[in-house]
Amino acid sequence: MARYTGPKTKIARKFGEAIFGDDKNFEKRNYPPGQHGNNRRRGKKSEYAVQLQEKQKAKYTYGILERQFRNLFKKASATSGITGEILLQLCEARLDNVVYRMGISPTRSGARQLVSHRHITVNGEIVNIPSYSLKEGDVVGVREKSKSLVAIQDSLAKNSKVYEWLNFNPDTMTGAFVKIPERIQIPENINEQFIVELYSK
């Protein structure tokens, strides 16, 4: 299964924010990577470089590779509405992202693994496709046999985030994808308009 497995702190430093979650190493060196560290002179970025960086940030944030991301953009373009906003909504509706948002896993890569290893159900059926797109009203839960997993219990114990478009009960380890989130509700610091401009060239 294709996914990014390289150094995460280096990527986070490149974008200037901890896009993979809490990272002690990033906090120590929250400046761009490179031989001369923070002293290196950096010229003004071109319009293309800014747009490309925003697309890469979105891809790394949601753990999606180029082909899949481009397909999501095509789907967003074919849907009536604001393309950039729909693109982020499609990313948010992915099963691995919803598992992460519900607090079942502390990271998206961990959520992806839980889905791939058949620990997650959708409407009572096991789904092992991380990119599975949820619809409004779908019920996501932890498979009965997997509820005793220490990793899941630890993650739920530490999770304190609540999202308006999700409804989750930590006692039963089930929740509902209530509705597609509006752009203002999505906390990711991504300028989706730059991505639209890049793909529209």
Secondary structure as GFF3:
##gff-version 3
##sequence-region A 1 201
A	DSSP	alpha_helix	8	15	.	.	.	ID=ss1
A	DSSP	alpha_helix	24	28	.	.	.	ID=ss2
A	DSSP	three_ten_helix	37	39	.	.	.	ID=ss3
A	DSSP	alpha_helix	47	62	.	.	.	ID=ss4
A	DSSP	alpha_helix	66	77	.	.	.	ID=ss5
A	DSSP	alpha_helix	83	92	.	.	.	ID=ss6
A	DSSP	alpha_helix	95	101	.	.	.	ID=ss7
A	DSSP	alpha_helix	108	116	.	.	.	ID=ss8
A	DSSP	beta_strand	120	122	.	.	.	ID=ss9
A	DSSP	beta_strand	125	126	.	.	.	ID=ss10
A	DSSP	beta_strand	139	142	.	.	.	ID=ss11
A	DSSP	three_ten_helix	144	146	.	.	.	ID=ss12
A	DSSP	alpha_helix	150	158	.	.	.	ID=ss13
A	DSSP	beta_strand	166	169	.	.	.	ID=ss14
A	DSSP	beta_strand	174	177	.	.	.	ID=ss15
A	DSSP	three_ten_helix	183	185	.	.	.	ID=ss16
A	DSSP	alpha_helix	192	199	.	.	.	ID=ss17
###
